Amino acid sequence: MPADAARPAAGEARFAGVRARRPVECVDLAEDAATVARGGFWAVVGEFDGPVRAWRFADVVRGDGTADPGDGDAWQGPSVTGWSTSMDRPTYERAVEAVRGAVRAGDVYQANVCRVLAAPLRGGAGGEPSAQALAAVLARGNPAPFGGLVHVPASSGLPPVWVVSASPELYLRLWDGVLTSAPIKGTAPTQARLGDKDRAENVMITDLVRNDLQRVCDPGSVEVTSLLAVEHHPGLVHLVSTVQGRLTRSAASAPDRWARVLAATYPPASVSGAPKLAALGLIAALEPVPRGPYCGAVGWIDADAGRAELAVGIRTFWWTADAEVRAGAQVAPGDRAAAVSGTLRFGTGAGITWGSEPSAEWAETELKAHRLIGLASAPH
């Protein structure tokens, strides 16, 4: 019997144009990227402040490049009043002032400050909530260029993951040896509301992305192909710039290619700050809870084709089982009546510069969360 056939068919990953089932192994890309290089289709979920893991799926169906919306009527979300936040408004505004103080002291030019919203959510009959159903709700109500899901239940015997993303932001695309990133910085309800602070913020982060890519790309090949483009998404607009470069021959052919790329670029520049290391230290000091997959990476690597597409894990929900379930008391696959208790989370944040006004930055976090939380909370 093939090794892949020994595991249960639990788990699924969906992105535009691809649907994968039956996860058969999981690796940490920083520690075991060579396994990924040997081939296969891998779904990737990276935590902002933790590992970047990849799950290989045995059954992969590629379509026409469009997403399958699925059945959103099956989703039963938490109450819209049941969400709590890791930082209330006064706490968040004090964090904004702390970043402005760090800018004044010359420690950073910019740092992202984020908060995590959380609501209790039990699974449906048979165990965990339906990631497919939430993905369908988001695909209909908030379509996104990098939307997708990765769900590997605890009953699979592999490290579990439950992530549904409606990300509009490209972290990395590898296509024919070219590495591309398209950072978002600058958000407003309408294009007319975008200001000088948004443009300055975008230019700073675009320069940081350019520096990151230069660490693994051929000298002279890294270029900004688009600067300060305006993208319209449901309920808001973003400023987006695009940077690309050709991966060096040594990195492209190395078995640990993805470990090298992640060492140069992770976590994504647009959700950390500049300089990156100083911004990460400030984030760790100011934010009271880990970000988890929020601001990390969600996407796929097709090792057979030598291609990949990873989104920044924004506009992203993730669900985790309660501690006693994670410790090993998960629902047996055949127990169709049981439901696992756990928590659904969603992150929202803003980039802070010297020009930031605390109440406006809080309002930006509200703007980014409002539509998605409403969709996830409504009964369908």
N, C-alpha and C positions, 0 to 999 in steps of 0.2 A: 504493500500500500504506500503511495507517495506520502511524504511528510506533510504536504499541504492538506491531505485528506483526513489527517488525524484530528484536526481541530473542528469545533462546531462552526456552523455558518452564521454565527451571530456577528452583527456589525455591518456598517455601511458608510460609504463616503460618496458625496455627490458634489460635483462642480459643473459649470457650464460645459456641456459636451462630453461628460464622463460620469459613469455611475459604477462604483466598485463595491463588491461584497466579499465576505469571508476573509477577515483579517487573519494572517497566519504567523506574523512575527512583528516585533517592535524593537526599535533601536534608538539610542540617543545619538543624534547626528554629530555632536561634538566628540563623542568617544568611539563611535563605531560607524563612521561614514563609509568605510570600505565595504561594509555589507551592502549598503544601498547601491554602491557603484557596480555590484555584480549583476544587477538587473531587477526588473519588476516595476510595478506601479506602487508608489508610496504616498499615502496621505500624511500631511505634516501639520502638527500643532505645536507651536513653541510658546512657552510661558515667558512673559517679559522678564521676570526675575527668577526663572527656573530653567529646566532643560528644554531643548528643542527635540521633540520625538517624532519618529516616522513609523507608520504602520504599513506593512506590505499587505496588499489585498490580492487574493488569488484569482478572483473573477472580476474582469473589467470589461465594460461595454462602453464603447465610444459612439457618440451620436453626431448630430449636425452642428454642435456648438451652442445650442440653446439649452437653457435649464428646464428641467421637468418640474413644474410647480407642485405636483403632488396634491394631496388631499388636506387642505387647511382646515376643513370642517372638523377634523379629528382632534384639533388642539384645544386643550383646556388649560389656560394660563392662570397665574395667581391673580388675586384681587388687585385692582389698580391702586387701592389704598394700602396694600400690604407690603409695599416696598420701603426699605430703610436705606440710608446713605451712610457711607463710611466717614464722610465729613459733612456737617451741616453748613449752612451759609456763612455764619460768622467764622467758623474754623477754616473754611475754604478761603475766605477773603483774607484771613490772617496769613495763610500760606502764600497767597499772591503777594502780599506785602513783604514776606520773607524772601521771596525770589527777587523782588525789586531791590531789596537791600543787598542781596548777593550780586546783582548787576551793578549797583552803585559801588560796591567794593571791588569790582573787577574780577570776581570769581567765575561768573558765567555771563554769556550774552543773552541766553534764553534757556528756560527749562519748562517742561510740561508738568502741570499739576493735575492729577486725576483723582476721581473718587469712584467708588464701587457701590452700585445699588444692588440690593439683595432682597429676595422674597422667598418664603417657604413654598415648596412645590412638591407634591407627591407624584409618583409615577402612576401610570395607568395599569389596567389589568395585565398582569404578567411581568411587572417590574418597573422599569425606568420610564420617564416621560418620552413621548415620541419626538425625537429630533426632526424626523421627516415632516411631521405635521407643523411644527413651528417654522421650519424652512419654507414650507408652502405658504404660510401666512405672510412671511416677509417677502417672498418672491412676488406675491400679488400686491401687497400694500406698500412695499418699499424696495422695488427692484434695484439691484446693485451689480456693477460689472464683475465683482469678484465674490458674489454670494456663494455660499456652499455650506456643507455640514460634514462633520466627522463624528461618528458614534461607534464606539467599541464598548459594549457593556461589560460590567464586572464579571458576568457569567461566562465570558469568552475565555477566561484564563490568561488574558493579556492585560497589561496596564490599561485601565479604562480611560475613556475620554468621551465627553459629550459637549460638542461645540457647534453652534449654528451662527453663521456670520452673514451680514449684509454689508461687507466692507466695500467702500468705493476706492480704496487706495492700494496701489501696487507697491509692494515692498521690493520684490525681485522677480524678474522674468529672465530665464536663460533660454535662448533660442538661437540655434546655429552658432554657438560660441559667443554671442553678444549678451552681455548682462545689462539689464535695464531696470531703473527704479524711477518711480513717479511720485515724489513726496507731496502731500497735501499740507499746506499751511495757509491759513486765512479762511475764516468761515463767517458767513453772515446770512440773514434771512433772504436778502436780495443782492444783486450785483451792485446796486447803487450804495449799499451800506458797507461795502468793502472799503477800507481806508489805508492810509499810509502805514499804520502799524502792521496790517495784514501783509502788505507787500514787503516791508522790511523783514518781517518774520520769515516769509517764504524764501527770500533771497539768502538769508543766513543758513537756513536748513538745506537749501539746494547746494550751497557751497560745502556743507558738511557731508552730504551724500556724495558729492564729487570727490572729496578727499577719501571717503571710505572706499569707493570703487577703484580709485587709483592704487590701492594696496593689493589688488588682485587682477588688475587689468594692464594691458600693454601700455607702456609710456606713450603719451600723445594720443591715445585712442579715446580717452574719456572726454565727453563733450556734453554740454547742455543743449539738447535739441529743441526744447520748448521751455519758455520762462513765463511764469505768471499767467498761464492760460486759465480761463474761467470755465468751471464745470458746474452744471446745474443738476442737482439731485433733489429727491422729494423733500420739500420744505426748507431747503437751504442751498447756498452756493459755496463753492470752494475755489481757492487758487491752487493750481497744480502746475508743477514744473517737471520736466522729464530729463533724466540723465542716463547716458549709456556709454559703455566701453567694451572692448573686446577682451575676454578673459585670456590671461597669459597662457602660453602653451603648457608651461609646467603645471599651472593650476588646473587647466582643462583636462589634462591627462592623468592627474594624480588620483589614486584611489580615494584619498581623503579630501576630494575637491570641495565637498559641502562643509566640512569642518573648517577649511581655509576661508571659504566665502563667509561663513557665519562669524569667524574670528575677526574678519575685516569690517563687517557691516552690522552686526547684531548687538543690542536691539536696534530696531529701525531708528534712524536719525530724527524723523519727524515727531516721534513720540517720546524722545528722551530730551535732547537739547544740545547746546553748544557752549563750550567744549563738552564732548559727550561724557567723559569720565567725571568731570566736575558736576555736570547736570545730574548724572545718575546718583552721585553721593547726596546731592540736595534732595532728590526725589525720595531716596531711602529715609532721610531724616524727617521729611514732611508728611509722607503718606502713611496712614496708620495700618493699612492692610496690604497684602501682596496684590498685584494686579492680575496674576494668573495669566490666562491666554489673552486677556485684553492688552492691547499694545504689543503683543507678541507677533506670531506669524501663523497663518492658516492657508493651506494650499496643497500642492501636489508636486511630486518629482516623478517623471517618467524616465527611469534610468535606461531603458532599452532605446528610447529615442534621443536621449541626451538633452531633454528639455524639462523645464520646470516653470511653475507660476505660483508665487507666494504672495499673499496679500498681507497688509498690516492688519492685525486683529482688532480693528475698531468696528463700531456698530455690531458688536458681537456678544452673544449670550453664551454662557456656559453653566452647566448644571453639575453639581456634585452630590453624591449620596451622603447621608449622615455618617458620623464617625464610626458607629458600630457596624454599619454596612460595609464601609471601606475596610474595616478590620477583618472581614471575611464572612459575615453573616448575610451575604447577598442572596437574593431570591433565586431559587433553583429554576432552570430554564423551563421545566414542565409545570411550574406552579402558576397557572394562568390567573388565579384570583388575587394573588398578593400584589401590593404596590409598595415601592420603595420610597421612603421619605427622604427629602433632601432640600437643596437650596438652588434657586435660579439666580444668576448674577448678570450684571450688565455694567460696563464701565463707561465713563464719560469724563472728558477733561479739556484743557485748553493750554495753548502755548503762552508762556508769560515772558514779557520783555519789560524794559524800563517804561515803555509807553503804555503798559497795561493799567486798566482801571478795575479795581477789584470787583465792583458790582457788575461791570460789563463782562468780565471773565466768568463769573458765576452764571450770568444769563446765557453765555455761550454753551456752558455745560448743560444747562436746561434745554436749550434749543436742540442740541445733538441727541439728547435722551428722549425728548417728548414724544416724537412720532413712534419710535421703536418700542418704548415702554407701553404706549397705548395699544399697539398692535399685539404685543405679547400678553397683555393683560386681558384683552377682550375675549369673551367666550366665542368660539367658532364651531 
